Amino acid sequence: MANSVLDKQPTVDDIYREVNRIKSIVTDAVDEGVQTAIRAIKQGRDTADDVVHDARFAIKRNPLQAAGIVLAVGVVIGSLFTLLTARRS
């Protein structure tokens, strides 16, 4: 009995049905991946908007502190740039 199942050759219709089944599985997986990527992009965009909004609010609330932070970051970046270019000479 087991040999009769293994000896049976698939028909063209059997192969066509199997190909369509595999095609639908792959299509569903790709669609799900695309939807997940779109959700991640939207969530990242929302998070970035929240960070920008919070930063603007913090700057409006403490403008002198924000100016001091910007000045300190500028000095650090300028110092690093000067050190890196001085070593090359």
C-alpha positions in Angstrom: 0.0 0.0 0.0 2.8 2.4 0.8 4.4 1.8 -2.6 1.3 2.6 -4.4 1.2 6.1 -2.8 4.9 6.7 -3.7 4.6 5.3 -7.2 1.7 7.7 -8.1 3.0 10.6 -10.3 1.6 14.0 -9.6 -0.6 15.4 -12.3 -0.2 18.9 -13.8 -3.2 20.0 -11.8 -1.6 18.8 -8.6 1.6 20.7 -9.3 -0.4 23.8 -10.3 -2.3 23.7 -7.0 0.9 23.3 -5.0 2.6 26.2 -6.8 -0.4 28.4 -6.2 -0.4 27.4 -2.5 3.3 28.2 -2.2 2.7 31.5 -4.1 0.0 32.6 -1.7 2.1 31.7 1.4 5.0 33.8 0.1 2.7 36.7 -0.9 1.1 36.7 2.5 4.6 36.7 4.2 5.8 39.6 2.0 2.7 41.6 2.6 3.0 41.1 6.3 6.6 42.2 6.2 5.7 45.3 4.3 2.9 46.2 6.8 5.3 45.7 9.7 7.9 47.9 8.1 5.3 50.6 7.4 4.2 50.5 11.1 7.8 50.7 12.3 8.4 53.8 10.0 5.3 55.5 11.3 6.2 54.8 14.9 9.7 56.1 14.3 8.3 59.2 12.7 6.0 59.8 15.6 8.8 59.3 18.1 11.0 61.8 16.3 8.2 64.3 16.2 7.7 63.9 20.0 11.4 64.4 20.6 11.5 67.5 18.5 8.4 68.9 20.3 9.9 68.1 23.7 13.2 69.8 22.7 11.5 72.9 21.5 9.5 73.1 24.8 12.7 72.6 26.8 14.4 75.4 24.9 11.5 77.7 25.4 11.4 76.9 29.1 15.2 77.3 29.7 16.7 79.4 26.9 19.9 80.2 28.8 20.6 76.6 29.7 20.0 75.6 26.1 22.4 78.3 24.8 25.0 77.1 27.3 24.6 73.5 26.1 25.0 74.6 22.5 28.1 76.6 23.4 29.7 73.7 25.2 28.9 71.2 22.4 30.4 73.7 19.9 33.6 74.1 22.0 34.0 70.3 22.3 33.5 69.7 18.5 35.8 72.6 17.7 38.5 71.2 20.0 38.2 67.7 18.5 38.4 69.1 15.0 41.5 71.1 15.9 43.2 68.1 17.6 42.4 65.8 14.6 43.7 68.3 12.0 46.8 69.2 14.1 47.9 65.5 14.2 47.8 65.3 10.4 50.2 68.2 9.9 
